Amino acid sequence: MKIHLTAIIKAKEEHQAEVLKVLQNMVKETRKEEACELYNLHQGIEDKNQFVFYEIWKNEAGLTLHNQQPYIKAFGALIEEKLQEIPQIYTTSII
């Protein structure tokens, strides 16, 4: 079963550029993953510190493998210091 994932990330204003750079690297690397069907990053128009990922994964195993990658762990290291709050992550399936 395909997994659709939406993640909302809010960077602290003073760290916005650094967070963006890490997120853009995640896009570059993740799109190489076999289970990744779609991995798009959006930035807020009114709030440039807000980022939204929209992802489609072939299956749960692929998403689990994705979350173990070094570039995802590098993002995890930023959460406490560089983000306004813990990212909101929604996993869904099409009905």
One Martini backbone bead per residue (centre of mass of N, CA, C, O) as a GRO file, in nm:
protein
   95
    1MET     BB    1   0.095   0.037   0.023
    2LYS     BB    2   0.064   0.353  -0.011
    3ILE     BB    3   0.233   0.651   0.113
    4HIS     BB    4   0.119   0.953   0.245
    5LEU     BB    5   0.310   1.253   0.315
    6THR     BB    6   0.294   1.517   0.562
    7ALA     BB    7   0.515   1.796   0.638
    8ILE     BB    8   0.558   2.035   0.905
    9ILE     BB    9   0.787   2.313   0.905
   10LYS     BB   10   0.937   2.538   1.162
   11ALA     BB   11   1.147   2.785   1.147
   12LYS     BB   12   1.364   2.978   1.269
   13GLU     BB   13   1.443   3.275   1.152
   14GLU     BB   14   1.765   3.257   1.213
   15HIS     BB   15   1.752   2.943   1.057
   16GLN     BB   16   1.625   2.926   0.773
   17ALA     BB   17   1.867   2.883   0.575
   18GLU     BB   18   1.978   2.624   0.706
   19VAL     BB   19   1.725   2.453   0.685
   20LEU     BB   20   1.687   2.471   0.381
   21LYS     BB   21   1.951   2.329   0.305
   22VAL     BB   22   1.879   2.058   0.435
   23LEU     BB   23   1.614   2.009   0.280
   24GLN     BB   24   1.738   2.013  -0.007
   25ASN     BB   25   1.916   1.766   0.043
   26MET     BB   26   1.688   1.569   0.097
   27VAL     BB   27   1.571   1.582  -0.182
   28LYS     BB   28   1.813   1.490  -0.347
   29GLU     BB   29   1.847   1.210  -0.197
   30THR     BB   30   1.556   1.089  -0.188
   31ARG     BB   31   1.504   1.069  -0.504
   32LYS     BB   32   1.701   0.804  -0.511
   33GLU     BB   33   1.498   0.634  -0.387
   34GLU     BB   34   1.316   0.354  -0.464
   35ALA     BB   35   1.040   0.426  -0.282
   36CYS     BB   36   1.029   0.698  -0.425
   37GLU     BB   37   0.774   0.894  -0.594
   38LEU     BB   38   0.752   1.156  -0.398
   39TYR     BB   39   0.943   1.480  -0.325
   40ASN     BB   40   0.815   1.774  -0.195
   41LEU     BB   41   0.900   2.119  -0.154
   42HIS     BB   42   0.766   2.381   0.047
   43GLN     BB   43   0.703   2.738   0.073
   44GLY     BB   44   0.595   2.992   0.224
   45ILE     BB   45   0.460   3.298   0.139
   46GLU     BB   46   0.400   3.444   0.420
   47ASP     BB   47   0.591   3.207   0.555
   48LYS     BB   48   0.929   3.139   0.517
   49ASN     BB   49   0.948   2.931   0.779
   50GLN     BB   50   0.760   2.746   0.611
   51PHE     BB   51   0.744   2.389   0.558
   52VAL     BB   52   0.644   2.146   0.296
   53PHE     BB   53   0.590   1.810   0.268
   54TYR     BB   54   0.536   1.591  -0.019
   55GLU     BB   55   0.470   1.237  -0.012
   56ILE     BB   56   0.552   0.923  -0.189
   57TRP     BB   57   0.521   0.576  -0.107
   58LYS     BB   58   0.524   0.246  -0.187
   59ASN     BB   59   0.599   0.181   0.127
   60GLU     BB   60   0.675   0.126   0.455
   61ALA     BB   61   0.962   0.018   0.417
   62GLY     BB   62   1.069   0.267   0.261
   63LEU     BB   63   1.015   0.473   0.486
   64THR     BB   64   1.189   0.340   0.700
   65LEU     BB   65   1.453   0.362   0.544
   66HIS     BB   66   1.455   0.666   0.510
   67ASN     BB   67   1.465   0.729   0.831
   68GLN     BB   68   1.782   0.601   0.832
   69GLN     BB   69   1.914   0.822   0.696
   70PRO     BB   70   2.160   1.059   0.730
   71TYR     BB   71   1.989   1.310   0.622
   72ILE     BB   72   1.762   1.267   0.834
   73LYS     BB   73   1.935   1.278   1.090
   74ALA     BB   74   2.038   1.567   1.043
   75PHE     BB   75   1.763   1.693   1.079
   76GLY     BB   76   1.704   1.590   1.370
   77ALA     BB   77   1.937   1.772   1.498
   78LEU     BB   78   1.765   2.054   1.455
   79ILE     BB   79   1.496   2.064   1.608
   80GLU     BB   80   1.553   2.193   1.891
   81GLU     BB   81   1.718   2.461   1.784
   82LYS     BB   82   1.585   2.548   1.473
   83LEU     BB   83   1.291   2.505   1.569
   84GLN     BB   84   0.977   2.592   1.687
   85GLU     BB   85   0.889   2.284   1.639
   86ILE     BB   86   0.767   1.996   1.602
   87PRO     BB   87   0.698   1.819   1.352
   88GLN     BB   88   0.432   1.765   1.138
   89ILE     BB   89   0.292   1.434   1.082
   90TYR     BB   90   0.122   1.286   0.793
   91THR     BB   91  -0.034   0.976   0.739
   92THR     BB   92  -0.168   0.842   0.430
   93SER     BB   93  -0.449   0.736   0.230
   94ILE     BB   94  -0.628   0.660  -0.033
   95ILE     BB   95  -1.007   0.663  -0.071
   0.00000   0.00000   0.00000
